[in-house]
Amino acid sequence: MFAERGFEHHPGAAASVLSELLSILADVPVERAGTRLCGISGLGELLEYRSVIGRIAANYLGATARPVRSLLFEKSDTSNWALGWHQDRTIAVAERRDVDGFGPWTIKAGMVHVEPPTAVQAPMITLRTHLDPVDASNAPLLVAPGSHRLGRIPQADVAAVVQRCGTATCTAEAGDVWAHSTPILHASDASARPRHRRVLQIDYAADELPGGLRWLGI
């Protein structure tokens, strides 16, 4: 089912570590539309492949699954934003090395990011760990089922692909985890009834990068 649809719900999967996650992330300043995390003390141990969260990724990718990028998203009554339909197209790496097929390059929050070949992102898994409840009025993630199987989708074709694939709404309780194929088309509306809506998003990969490139990690 996951291979066909590209997303799956894991109710309560992170409930046992929710209070620890909230404590670790309590002092992280959240930027509009997401804060890129790196070097947060204690976070890596909660996300590695043997953890309750990391085991979800390992179920899809195997024991070599590792967290390679994490972001904290927050919406509230003072920061209520929307994100249109798109694919995540960049990865975070330790340093720039010019390798065929990788580019363009950018710096985001002081971290080196690059758009990799489609084959690098196609097998990756993204986990969204919900720190707060998210109902239909509080900007749940929207995904286009099956769009992850279409490769890199030109922006001009996104609307037509979403119409063809349809839309699924990913509501959640605090402690739930949604897993989705990293390239899936997804979006998020502004909250109709704004309140805290915090999500820790983690990208997992199982393979090394080519040409001496190294994942930045978390």
Secondary structure as UniProt FT lines:
FT   HELIX           2..5
FT   STRAND          7..10
FT   TURN            11..14
FT   HELIX           15..17
FT   HELIX           18..25
FT   TURN            26..27
FT   TURN            32..33
FT   STRAND          35..37
FT   TURN            41..42
FT   HELIX           43..47
FT   TURN            49..50
FT   TURN            52..53
FT   HELIX           54..61
FT   TURN            63..64
FT   STRAND          66..75
FT   STRAND          83..86
FT   STRAND          91..93
FT   TURN            100..101
FT   STRAND          105..108
FT   TURN            109..110
FT   STRAND          111..114
FT   HELIX           118..121
FT   TURN            122..123
FT   STRAND          125..130
FT   TURN            136..137
FT   STRAND          141..143
FT   TURN            145..146
FT   HELIX           147..150
FT   HELIX           155..157
FT   HELIX           158..165
FT   STRAND          168..170
FT   TURN            174..175
FT   STRAND          177..181
FT   TURN            182..183
FT   STRAND          186..188
FT   STRAND          197..205
FT   TURN            211..212
//
